[in-house]
Amino acid sequence: MANAPFPEITLFITGPTYIRPEVRAAGAWPEYGHRDAENAKRFESIFHNLGVIADLPADYRTILFLGSGSTAMEASIRSLVAEDETVLHATVGAFGDLWHKMSVANGKKTVHLAFEPGRPVDPAVLEAAMAEHKPAVVAITHNETSTGLANDVPALCKIIKAHGALALVDGVSIFGGAPCPIAASGCDFYATATQKALGLHAGFGIGFVSPAAIEKARHVTCRGHATDILSHLGRAEKFQTQSTPNGALGNQMYLQLRYIVEEEGLAARFARHEAMREMTVAFVKTLPGYALFAAEGFRSPTVTAVAAAPGMAAADLRAIKEALRPRGYLFDPGYAKLNEDLEAAGQRPIFRIGHMGDITPAMLEAYLKDLGEVLVR
Ligand SMILES: *Cc1c(COP(=O)(O)O)cnc(C)c1O
C-alpha cells in the first residue's frame, strides 16, 4: 500500500493475521452514523454472514461486541454466571487460563481443571469433575492457540449438558477456518473475534448465544453494561452495536464475510485450512530434532505448535524471529509464558506457525522453505 511509514511484512503469527489487499482497501470506504439507515445495510449483511459461517441454528442470536475476543468471553461470564454459582474452567493452555482469570477477577466462584499443555481435555476427568463440583456453567477452549490443540467440542459439551450446565466455548482462533461446532454441540455461548481466522483487523468480539443462555441471563444480576448480553441483543435485533463501532472495520468485514461465503465458499475455506495443517505437519516431520507439540488427532487446522530441537532456548527462537524479519516474515517464537514454564520444567520451548485466515498454501509453502533454511542452518 502506498506511503505507509512502516515496512510491509507477512504475518505468520497466530493473530492478528494477514489482511488481503482488497480488505485493506475497503477500510477507506465511507463512514455513517451508527444508528443511520446506511449503517444497517452493511451490518445486516455482517450479522447474516456470521450466521452462515457459524451454521447457526435458527433460535440462536449473534452479538457484535466492541473490543475483541476477550470482551465476548468476559461478557459470557458476567451475564451467565450467577453470584452463588460455580463456573468450571477446563483448560489446556494459556487462553483457557485467561478465561479462568476473568472469572476470578469478576468475583465468581471457580474450579480450575487444568490439563497438561499439548493434551486435550480428558472426557473422563471432566465427567468426574462435573459430578464432584456440580458447576452451573463450564467454559472450554475450542482451539488453544498457545499449544496448537483443538478439543473435541461436541464430545465435551455432551458431558457438560448431561449434567445440566451451560457450556461456554472459546472459538477465537478457529472460527472461519473450520466448521463451527455450535449446532453439533448445542453449546450456549460461542465466542470469537475478527483478527484470526476471519482475516480482518481486531475490533469486534463476536458471540453466538443459545435460547437457554438468553433465559439464564435474565436471572443474573450485575451483568455490567458493555458485558451485558441482553443489552447487546436489543441492538443486534436492529443490526446495530451497543455503542459506536469501528466503521472502517465494519466496511472491511462486510466485504470479507461476503467473500468468504459467496466467493471462496465455506467448504473450500475449511479444506484449505486442513491442507495447510497437513503441509505444516509434513514440514515439521522433515526437521531434524523438532517435534509436533499437540497430541495427534487433536492438531489444530489454524495453528501448529512445534517443540524446538534439543538444546535450543526461547532466546534462540527470538533470534529466529529476527532472522526471518529481513526475509519479509513475522515469525511466532511461541507463547512467552508457556515457554517460561516449559523451560523451568526442563522441557524444550515451542514456536508456532499460524496458518489461518487468508494465508494461501502457496504463501505457506514459500514461508516454510525460508523457515526451514533458518531453523536448520
Ligand atoms: C487470541 C485469543 C483470545 C483473545 O482474543 P483477543 O481478541 O485478543 O481478545 C482468546 N482465546 C483464544 C483461543 C485466542 O486465540
PDBQT file of the ligand as one rigid body, heavy atoms in Angstrom, charges set to zero:
ROOT
HETATM    1  C1  LIG A 401      -6.468 -14.525  20.650  1.00  0.00    +0.000 C 
HETATM    2  C2  LIG A 401      -7.246 -15.395  21.533  1.00  0.00    +0.000 A 
HETATM    3  C3  LIG A 401      -8.018 -14.881  22.579  1.00  0.00    +0.000 A 
HETATM    4  C4  LIG A 401      -8.010 -13.431  22.952  1.00  0.00    +0.000 C 
HETATM    5  O1  LIG A 401      -8.647 -12.752  21.970  1.00  0.00    +0.000 OA
HETATM    6  P1  LIG A 401      -8.492 -11.165  21.803  1.00  0.00    +0.000 P 
HETATM    7  O2  LIG A 401      -9.271 -10.974  20.556  1.00  0.00    +0.000 OA
HETATM    8  O3  LIG A 401      -7.028 -10.885  21.686  1.00  0.00    +0.000 OA
HETATM    9  O4  LIG A 401      -9.109 -10.553  22.978  1.00  0.00    +0.000 OA
HETATM   10  C5  LIG A 401      -8.794 -15.745  23.313  1.00  0.00    +0.000 A 
HETATM   11  N1  LIG A 401      -8.783 -17.062  23.069  1.00  0.00    +0.000 NA
HETATM   12  C6  LIG A 401      -8.039 -17.599  22.085  1.00  0.00    +0.000 A 
HETATM   13  C7  LIG A 401      -8.092 -19.065  21.864  1.00  0.00    +0.000 C 
HETATM   14  C8  LIG A 401      -7.249 -16.783  21.290  1.00  0.00    +0.000 A 
HETATM   15  O5  LIG A 401      -6.502 -17.312  20.316  1.00  0.00    +0.000 OA
ENDROOT
TORSDOF 0
